[in-house]
Every structure is written in C-alpha cells, then in structure tokens.
C-alpha cells in the first residue's frame, strides 16, 4: 500500500451565529469545531490493498462535549461525536460509498480536546471522498419526519470540507453462492464464493474476507452477525461450512473496526434452510367447549399457526409466536364432539428460513 502522509487541515474558527444549528444556537456555550482534518489526503491502491484514513476534529465546549448516540441515517444510530464521509460517484457497484465514523477523545479534555476516528478504503473506493456531516455536542439538529437525522452539514462550519482522493488500479469483485438444495434446520451446508480482479479477471488469491448474515447489507443492520473470516485460495475461491439458520448472507472485503461499513460487499437473500417443528396435543381428550391446546418446538423460532382439518381443507384455528428457544403453546377453538385433527404450520421468512408443517395430531372431543 502506498500512501502520502501529508494532512489537509481545515480551520473552522468560531462559528457564526447564523450558521449554528438550532440546538447550538440556544445553548449558552455552544460546541465549536476549531478544525477538521483527514490524513493522508491521497493515495493509489492496487488490487486488494487497503488504506486507513484518519479523521481528526478539534472540538471546544466549556460545558464539555457529551458522548451519545445520534441518528446518522434513517433507522441507524452511531456513537458520537461522529462524522460521515461520502463518495457518491462510485466506480464499482459492490463498493460502499458511505462511511459513518465515530470519534474518540485521544488528547485534551471534553472541554477542549482532539477527537479521532478512522475508516478503510480500497481500490474499489476510487474517487474523491468528502467529510459531509458531523454530530458532536451541540452540533446536532432534529430533522423532522421519520427519516430525519441529527447530522449538521460540515460545509458551513469550515472553509473547505476535508477530502481524500483514491486512485484505484483494479480491485477484487466478489461472488457469493448459497446452497441450491433445501436443508433442514440443524443440518450442515456449505457457502461458496470467489474473488477475482475486476479488470484483469485474475483470481484474487490470499484475500481475507468476512462472511456475515442477517441484515448484513443494510445500514440499519449494524453489520449483521459475523459468521467467520475466510481467505481465498490460489484460485480466488473460498468456502464455509455452517449450520446457521439464515437466508440473508454477505461477504465483506475491507472490514475495519473504526467503522461498520466495509470497502465492498456481495450479498444474497434466499431462504434455503427449512424450518423443523414438532407438535403434540397437551390433552388427547377434552370436554365439549374446552379449548384444545397443542405444544411443541419450532427451529428456528418463527411464528406458528394451528390448523384444523375440516374434512375438506385445513383452516387456521390459532396462532402464536414461540419463545427464543422455539418452544410454543397454541390454543384452538372448541370443536364439535368427535375426533378433530390438527397440525402446526411454521411461517417462513425469506431472510431466515422456509416454512414447514408438522405431522398431524388428533384430539378427542367429548
């Protein structure tokens, strides 16, 4: 990795009253952004090389800058002080064009201190990245509507918004393949994928990737759940054996602990795991007008519907949501005297698993 170590320093000075957000304008001692920098300011990255960019903010507030969570995107909060960095003109569809970067106090005090954070970029991040928003102390807003954020635009606070330029030369393009066949919950299966350089088509060998599942490709998923790290072989291939019940999977390149967003990712969503469930009647015989009760366990824990056989079709007769371990108890409606047949249907979820139905159980009424 080749990086240029020069830093771009942008001085904000005292904030003009007209530029202060409402929360700061009403404060007795509003937070001041004295300076904002990124370092380095430019680099050239080839293939799987990564660069770590450091953001530094000098914040002054006689009352102290309070650390708290702020909305940085719809349904996405971040530990702040924090900044957002963007590069909207991406050259690769898998490249992630946005970063949320939490800042931590590294020197000085909460009243007058230096706050720093970092994020990673790769060759696929080619272009100019700009620090666009900040939330720190009184530097915050309450945007109206369900999709409002607490970020204040950086541009009015500084002379020039800090930028970082990446010249990218080739980069890994990822694939992710889910199992074709349906597997029952609890059974093992294998995820597979490849990494090949976008322009040359050559295998990207020895590249470290992070395999994740469950809302791993959306901002409000907070990175999803990490399953394992893998490394590509000489042919750019990787595989992972798993028993996790999930239908939403991702493979990440360029994971960095300083921010949740990777350099690039590939994702697939399809429920290939089939739920497994059991059902038994709590009482094999009930009195007339007594409610029949069926209990069992569903893996994974998805909503269940009790169905009753009418002689012609299965009809819903009750529903419930199992506990975290999948155990459930569901009640039906009183039936006529005689033998009534029930079964339990587990409702599928494309992000988790396919549904299933249990074997039938009978209850004698009267």
N, C-alpha and C positions, 0 to 999 in steps of 0.2 A: 504493500500500500504506500502510495506517495502522497504526502500532504504538505501543504505550505503552512508554516506555523505562524504567519502574521495574523494579527487580530484586527477586526474592524470595530472601532469604538464609536458609539453614537451618544452624544451628550444631550440629555433632556433638560437639565436645569430645573428651575422652579416651574411648576405647572401653572399656566394661565387660568384664571378663574373660569373663563368661558369654555375651556377645554376639559374641565373636570366633569366626571360622571356625576349623576345626582347624589349618590351615596357619599362621594368625596366632597362635593360642594357643600353638603350640610354638616360635614364633620368639623370640629373645632381645629384639629390638627391633621389635615388630610395627608395620606401617603403620597410621597414624592418619588418619582422614578428619576434618579440622578443620571444614570447611564445604563445602556443595554448593549451587550457585545456578543458576537459569536466568534469562535476560534476552533479551527482555522477558517479562512474565508473562501477558499477554493481548493479543489483537488482533482486529480484524474484517477479514476478507478477502472481496473480491468478485470473482467470475468467475475470471480467470486470475492474480490477484495471488498472490504468494508472500511468505512471511515466513521469515527465517533466525533460528533460535533458538540462542543461545549457552549452552553448559553450562560452568560453571567449578567445579573442585574444588581445594581446598587440601589437599594431601597431605604428611604428615610421616613420615619414616622415617630414623633415624640411619644405617641401612645403605644408604640410597638406594633409591628406587623403580625397579625394573628394568622396562624396556620389553620385552615379549614377547607372543607370540600366545597367546590364550586362546579356549576354546570358549564362544561366546555363544549358540549354538543347536545342535541336533543337526547334525553334519557341517558346521558353519560356525564358522570361527575369525576373530578380529579382532585387529588390532594394539592392544595395551592398554598402559597404563591405558585403560579404556573404560567407557561406561555404556550401558544400554539404556533406551529410552523407549517407552511404550505408550499406546494409546488403543483399548481393546477394543470400544467401542460405536460403531463407525463408521456414518456416515450414507450412505455411498456404497460400493457393492460393489467398485468399482475402486480405492478409496483404500487405501493401505498403512498398517496400524495399528501398525507396529512400526519402530523405528529402532535401529541399532547405531552408536554414536558414539565413534570413537577420540579420545582426549585427548592433546594435545601440550604439553610444558613451554613456557610462554610467559614466565615470570619466576621468579626464585629459582633453586633448585638441586634436584637429585633428592632431597636430604635434607629440604628444606623449600621447596616450590615451588607455583606456581599452574599447573594443567593445564587446558587449554581445548579444546573441540570444538564443532561446530555441525551442525545439520540443518535441512532445509527442510520447511515445511508450506504447504498451500494451503487454499482454501475448502472443498474436499472433505475436509479433515482436521478438520472441525468437531467440537468436543468438548473434553474436558479430558485433556491428555497428562501422564503422570506418569513421573518417573525411577524405575525399578523395580529395576535391578540395577547392580552395579559389579564390575569386576575390576581391581585395582591393587596391585602389590607382593604383600604377604602377605594382602591382602583378596581371597582366592580360595578355592574349595572344589574337591574332586574328587568330583563326584556319581557314584554307581555306575550301572552299566548302559550300554548302547550309546547312549543318548540323553541322558546327563548333560552338564552344562555346568560352567564354572568360575566362574559369577557368584555374588556374595554379594547377598542382598536388601538394598536400601537402607533400608527402613523401620526395622529395629532400630538402624541406625547414626546416625540423625538424629532430631531432634524431629518434623519433618514432612517428608515427601518432597516435593521441589520439583515444581511443576506449571505447566503453560502451557495457557491456555484460548483456543480459536479459535471465533469466531462466523463461520460461513461463509454467504455470501449467493450462491447459485448457483455453479456450477463446471463446468468442461469435462468432458464424458463422451466417451470415445474409442471409435473403432472401428478395426479392422484387417482388411483383406481380402487373402487370399492368392490367387494366380492359380488360376483354375478348371482350365485346361488343364495337362497334364503337359509339362514342358520337359526337354530333355536337359541333363545337367551340362555347363556351359560356355556354354550359351545364355543370353541376357539375358531378363529378365522384369520386371514392374512390380508393386510392392506399393502398395496404396492404403488410404486411411482418411479418417476425418472427426473433427472435434471440434465438438461442439455443447453449449450450456449446458443442464444437466440440467433446470432448472425452466422456462426460457422457450423452449427448443428453438431458440434463435437460433444462427447459426454463430459459432464461436469463431475469429475472424479474427486472423491475425498471431501465433499462439501457437507458441512454439518447442517442438519435441518431439524426443526421442531414439529412433531406431529401432535395435533390438538383436536379436540372435539367439543361439541355443544356450544353454539353461538360463538364460534371462533373466528367468524368472518364478518362480524358486525360491530360497530363502535360500542353499542350498549351491551355487548357480550363480555367486555373487560378481558379479552384474550382467550375466553373459553377455558377449557381444562386441558392441561398438558398431559399427554399420554406417555410420550418418551421422546428422547433425542435419537436421531438416526444419522448415519453417514453414508453417502453414496459410494458404491464400489467403482472399480476401474471402468465399468461401462455406464456409469452415471445412474445406476439403479439402486433402489432401496426397498426394503420390505419390513413389515412389523406384524408380529403375531399378537393378537389381542383377544380378550373376552368382554371388552367394554360394550355395553348396550347403548349404542348411539347411532344416529343416522346422519348427523352433520359433522363432517371431518374436514380438517385443513392441514396443509403442510406449509410451514413458515420458513423463510430464509431471512437471516439477519435479525434474529431476536436480540433485544438489548434491554437490560434491567432498568435503564433510565427512563424508558417509555414503553407503553403497551404495544405500540404498532410496530410490526416487522418491516423490513425493507420490501418484501414482496410475499405473496401467498397464492396458493391454489386451493380451491375448496370444492367439495362435492356434498350434495344432500340427497340421500335416498335411504329409506328405511329397509334395510336388508336383513335385520335381525327380527325374528318373530317372537312375540311375547309367549310366555309359558304360564299356564294357570291351572289351579286345582279348584274343585268345588265339592262341597258336601252339605247335606241338609243338617241343620242343627238338631231338628227332631224329625224322625222318619214318619211320625204320625202327629197330626194336630187336630184340635177340635174345630167344628164348623165356626166360622167367623174369626178364627185365630189366624194371626199373620204368619205365613211361612217365612223362615229365615234360612239363608244359605251363607256359608262362610268358606273361606279358602285363602289362597295366596296367589298374587299375580307378580310375575317378574318380566319386565320392570314394573314399578308401581305406576300404573296408568288407570284412568277412570274405568269402572266396570258397570255393565248393565245386566240386570237379571231379566231373563226372557222366559216366557211361559208358552208351552205348546197348546194351541187352541184346538188342535185336530186338523187344522188346515195350514197354519203358519205359526212362526214364532213371533210373539208380541212382547214389547217391553213391559216389565212389571215392577221395576225398581231400579235404582242406581245409587252408586256411592263412589267415593274416592278412597282407595286404600291408604294405609299409613306408609311411612317411609320405607318400612321393610316389606311392603307389598301385602300385608295381611288385611283382609277385608271381611266385613259382615254386612250383608244386604238383605233388606226385607221386601217381601212382595205384598200383594193384596190378597184378602181372603178369597178362597176358591170354593167352588161347589163341592158337595160330598163326592168322594171317589178318589181316584189316583190322578194326581197332576204332575206333569213332567216339566222340569226347569233346566236351564243351562245358564252359564255366565259368559257374556261377551266382553272381552277386553278391547277397548277402543284404541285404535292405532294413532300414532303421531309420526309424521314424516321426518321429524327431527330426532326421533327416539327409536321407535320400533313399530313393526306391523302388528295389527290386532290379531286376536285368536278367539276361539270359543272352546269351552270346556266340554267334557263328557256330560251327558245328561244325568240328572238326579231326579228321583221321584219322591213325592210326599203324599201320604195317605191322609185324606181329609174326612173326618167323621169317625 
